Amino acid sequence: MKKYECTVCGYIYDPEKGDPDNGIAPGTAFEDLPDDWTCPECGVGKDDFEVVE
């Protein structure tokens, strides 16, 4: 699974870790995050994330 980086603040969403503070279990792919999920650091939506190469 690919990691994604917030283009606003640099937060890295790592699917192996998930986002447990916001109810996202480890192993959740970025594509499977709810549409209303936002960056836990700065609050922008999924559209502001890019794949980390």
C-alpha positions as CSV (number, residue, x, y, z in Angstrom):
1,M,0.0,0.0,0.0
2,K,1.2,3.5,-0.9
3,K,1.9,6.3,1.5
4,Y,0.3,9.7,0.8
5,E,1.6,13.1,1.8
6,C,-0.4,16.2,2.6
7,T,0.7,18.9,0.1
8,V,-0.2,21.6,2.7
9,C,1.6,20.5,5.9
10,G,3.6,17.5,4.9
11,Y,1.7,15.0,7.1
12,I,2.3,11.4,5.8
13,Y,-0.6,9.0,5.8
14,D,0.9,5.6,6.3
15,P,-1.7,2.8,5.6
16,E,0.2,0.4,7.8
17,K,-0.4,2.7,10.8
18,G,-3.8,4.1,9.8
19,D,-5.2,7.1,11.8
20,P,-6.4,5.5,15.0
21,D,-7.0,8.9,16.7
22,N,-9.7,9.4,14.0
23,G,-11.1,5.9,13.9
24,I,-9.1,4.7,10.9
25,A,-7.7,1.2,11.6
26,P,-4.2,0.1,10.7
27,G,-4.2,-1.5,7.2
28,T,-6.7,0.9,5.7
29,A,-5.6,2.0,2.2
30,F,-5.8,5.7,1.4
31,E,-8.3,4.9,-1.3
32,D,-10.6,3.3,1.4
33,L,-10.6,6.3,3.7
34,P,-14.0,7.9,4.1
35,D,-14.7,10.8,1.7
36,D,-15.0,13.2,4.7
37,W,-11.6,12.2,6.2
38,T,-9.3,15.1,6.7
39,C,-5.6,15.6,7.4
40,P,-5.2,15.2,11.2
41,E,-2.6,17.9,11.3
42,C,-4.1,20.7,9.2
43,G,-7.7,19.6,8.3
44,V,-7.5,19.6,4.5
45,G,-9.4,17.0,2.5
46,K,-8.1,14.0,0.6
47,D,-7.8,16.0,-2.6
48,D,-4.8,17.8,-1.1
49,F,-2.7,14.5,-0.8
50,E,-0.2,13.1,-3.3
51,V,1.4,9.7,-3.5
52,V,4.8,9.5,-1.9
53,E,7.2,8.0,-4.5
